[in-house]
């Protein structure tokens, strides 16, 4: 399922609720593009949809990232960290 709202756009699934995006789908989008504008757009989207926790979650609501599932989701956090590390090493982003 593809969802788009004011906070983000991406793939999610009905088992977590309609209108919830998987941050892992955004990470995979970043990992599979060479378009630098797209990379920055989705890195910023990931940053801005952490529900003010500093962590990636299983999912977030397309219009309100403060509504999310799994406060701690190691899989998404690990993928996010690996993505950021790779982007820094490739000079795609600067921290």
Buried (B, 14 or more C-beta within 10 A) or exposed (E): EEBEBEBBBBBBBEEBEEBBBBBBBBBBBBBEEEEEEEBBBBBEBBEEBBBEEEBBBBBBBBEBBEBBBBEEBEEBBEBBEEBBEEBEEEEBBEE
